[in-house]
Amino acid sequence: MRRPQSGFTLLEILVAVSILSMILGVLGPLFYQYMFTRQTAANERAIESLRDALASAYRQNLVLAESSAAAELVLPGGTLANGTRTSAANLAPLAGFSSRAVADLARDGFARPMTVHVSRQLSQTVGGSTVFYRVIAVVSNGKGETVNPGTVFDPNTGRLTLAGYNSGALVDGFAIARQAFDDTHDKLSRIAGAYRSYAQTRYLSDPNRDLSIDYFANVNPAGSPSSRWDGGGAIGSTGGTAMDLVNLPGVTQLGLADSDMIDSYNQRILVDNSSPAIKHPDNPAAASTLPPFNAAIRTTLPGGQPYQIHAVGSF
């Protein structure tokens, strides 16, 4: 006795195929859109990670970075030229400036290399001082296989124009440089204020309150006591030149922590209370031997520009 055969008829198979085709026709574009959205989000994160690493490296090495006027980013571990295509080797100077490995930083969300652009040295004037900076850009091809011809970075202005599927982000070098300048200005101002307060306290404690005495130091530039210097004070002379503030005799009188004597560029702050550039009783220039006397708190800005704030003994 023959058993009836089991299975699907041709008509049933054709109906099933038709239904699957319709389902795939609906779900296929949705799946593609999902994958594209996912890759785009990953691409944005990759761009941001590389941008953040570049910003951190620039922020922590402003003086070195601005030692060059060319369209490049000079770092302790090497130099990134304008138009650098990312790879683990090319991004080696960024090691330590991101929690991600440089090999990971080198790939966008589509697993392709990106491009790093760097402007030439730019500048703006802030409070009479020149603040040097540069703009850094990260560009990904995005969905496209190549950089769109309309995507352009101008190294002379730092302006980035994106086209097609290309995407990117900028490191605002001026914002970073301006913040460091402002922080350094504030730090020097606080030190100058503390030094002036010290000199004023010494003046007020002197029964004679003699304005012809320089209360910013207790000896003259040669290190010898003098009637026109505050012999009873604790702060000594800088010896006719500028010196590291941390080494100033009696600096503890200013109530500063060690970190207060380092500027925002990780440089030691200098002090000068007895050079020819300062008004003091033994200045070689007669006009600079008259009160009010002063002292200078100094540093050097990125690009080599000296910057100082005076503590003036106007009591």
Secondary structure, 3 states (H helix, E strand, C coil): CCCCCCCCCHHHHHHHHHHHHHHHHHHHHHHHHHHHHHHHHHHHHHHHHHHHHHHHHHHHCHHHHCCCCCCEEEECCEEEECCEECCCCCCHHHCCCCCCCHHHHCECCCCCECEEEECCCEEEEECCEEEEECCEEEEECCCCCCCCCCCEEECCCCEEECCCCCEEEEECHHHHHHHHHHHHHHHHHHHHHHHHHHHHHHHHHCCCCCCCCECCCCCCCCCCCCCCECCCCCCCCCCCCCEEHHHCCCHHHHCCCHHHHECCCCCECEEECCCCCCCCCCCCCHHHHCCCCEEEEEEECCCCCEEEEEEECCC
